[in-house]
Amino acid sequence: MSRCPECGAPDDPRPCEELFHELLTLDYSMRPPWAPVHAVSVSCYYLQHPSRVPGSAAPAQWALLHVYLSDGLAALTSMTRRARRLNSHRHGGHTPGADDFPGAPPFPADATPPSGYATTITDVALDGTFPAEGYEERVRRWAADTVAAWA
C-alpha cells in the first residue's frame, strides 16, 4: 500500500489531495458539522502537507489550531472572521500571521516538518465520505495530533 510522502497516511480509500477536495466540497456546503470547523480542517491539512502552502501561512494556521483547542468553536469563529477581515482587499490584503492572534504560542518555524502523524485526513474521512456523526470529534483529534507532532 502506498503512503502520502508528507503526512504518512495510506492512499486508501483515496490519496490525501482527493480527500481534501471532497472535504472542501462539504465545507463549502455551509452545513454543520463540516462548515463550522473549515479553518481547522484546512490548517491541519496544510500543516501536514507543508509543500502545498506558503510557509508564511503556517503561523496563522498554527494559531488557529491553538485557539480552537484551547477556547473552542466560538473563539475559532471569531478568529476566522478576523483573519478574513485582515485578508480582505479593503484592509490591504494582509495575510494574517501569528502576531495578528495574540495568545497563541509561536509557530516552531525552525522545526523540520514531521513525516508522520497520529491522525491524518484519512482518519477524519473514515470511509472517504467524512460522515457527520463524530466529525467534530475527529477534527479535534486531528488538530491535537497535528500540534503535538509539530511541538
N, C-alpha and C positions, 0 to 999 in steps of 0.2 A: 504494500500500500504506500502510495506517495504521500508526502507531507509538505505543508507550506514551509518554505525556507526561512520565513521571518518569524512566524508565531509557533510553528511546530505542529499545528493542527492537521489531522488527517484530511485528505481531499475527498472524504466520503461523509455526507452524501453528495456534496459538491465542493469545489475549491472555494477558499475564503472570499475571493473577489465576487464570485457569483452569489454567494450567500449575502454579502454586503449589499449588493444591488437589490436583492429580494427584500432585505431589511429596510433599505431606504424607501422602497415602494410602500411598505407597511407604515413606516414613519410618516411619509407624506400623505397618507390617507387621513391624517389628523384625528385618528381614533385611538382611544386608550386600548390596550396598555402600551402601545408602541410609541405614539407621538410624544407623550409627556417626558419620556427619557431619551429622546432623539439625541440630544447633546452628549449624553453619557455613552450611548452606543457608538456614535461617531468618534468620540475621544478614545474609547477603548480600542476600536478598530485601528485608528491611526497610530496610537502609541504602540500597538502590537505589530504594525506594518509601517515603520518609520520611513521607508523608502518612497512611500506614496504621498507624503505630505511635507511641506517645507518645515525645516527644523524650528523656524520662528513661531510656528503654531503650537508646538509641543508644550511650552509653559502654560498657555491658556487652557489647553486640554487637560493638563495635569491639575491645574487649579479647579476646573470644573469637576473632575472626579473627586477631589478632596472636599469641595463644598457639598456635593451630593452625599458622599459617605458620612460626613460629619453632621450636616444640617438638614438633609432630606430633600424631598421633591420641591417643597415650597421655595427653599433657598436656591435650588437649581433653576427654577423658573425665573426668579428674579435675576439671577446671574446671567442666564442666556438672553434675557430681554436686554440687559445692559450690554452684553457682547454684540448683539445685533445693532444696537444703537451706536456703539463705538465704530462698528464696521461700516455703517451707512455712509453714503457719499455726502449726506447732509452734515456729517461730522468729520469730513476729511478722509473717509475711508480707512481709518486707523485699524490695523489688525491688532485685536486685543492681545496683550501679553500678561504675564503673571503680575506685573506691577499694577495692572488695572483691577486686580482682585485681591485686595489686602487680606491677610489672614491665612492664605494658602501657603504651605511650605514651598520653598524654591524647587524648581524642577532640577533633577540631578543631571545637568547638562553635560558633564564630563563622563557620565556613565556610558558603558557600552550597552547598546540595546540587548535585552535578554533574548535568548534564542528559543525559549520555550516558556509557556505559561500554564498555570494550573487550570485556567478556564479560558476558552477561546470562543470565537464566533460559532464554531461548530457545536460547542456545548450549549450555547444560548439558542441555537436553531433547533436543537434536538433532532427531529427527523427531516430538517431542512425547511420547515414551514413556520418556524417561530410561533408555536402555539401560544395563545393568550394566557391560558392557565399557568401560573407560576412565572410568567415572563419577567415581571419586575424583580422578583427574587433572583432569577438567573442573571439579569443585568447587574444587580447589586453585587453578586458574587464575581461577575466578570470585572467590574470596576475595582473591587477589593483585591482581586488576584493580580490585576494589571499594575496597580500601585505597589503591591508587595514585591512583584518581580523587579520593578524599576528601583525600589527603595534601597 
